[in-house]
Amino acid sequence: MHRILLTITLILFGALTVTALWQHGYWGIIAPHFQSFGGGQVLADLVIALTLAIVWMWHDAKATGRNAWPWIIATLVLGSFGPLIYLLTRKPASAVQK
């Protein structure tokens, strides 16, 4: 069930991202965050959330025997796609504990 929700989220978020890139380009997505305090707050919130995701992925990857660096780099370059794909490719907790 979790993998289905992650897959649906990844597909919908991917479609939204492709549409935004197609209509506005990369800088068109980033620029509004520097034009007001509201936009800056959204950017700061994203940075905080992704930093927390990176810290969690680092600890989880070490605990499950995975290399964290590809996921950290993916998060820094692709944003939320990094943690979403990490979770999608993560083995279930029951399989990890064996």
Secondary structure, DSSP 8 states (H G I E B T S, - for coil): -HHHHHHHHHHHHHHHHHHHHHHHHHHHHHGGGGSSHHHHHHHHHHHHHHHHHHHHHHHHHHHHT--SHHHHHHHHHHTTHHHHHHHHHS--HHHHH-
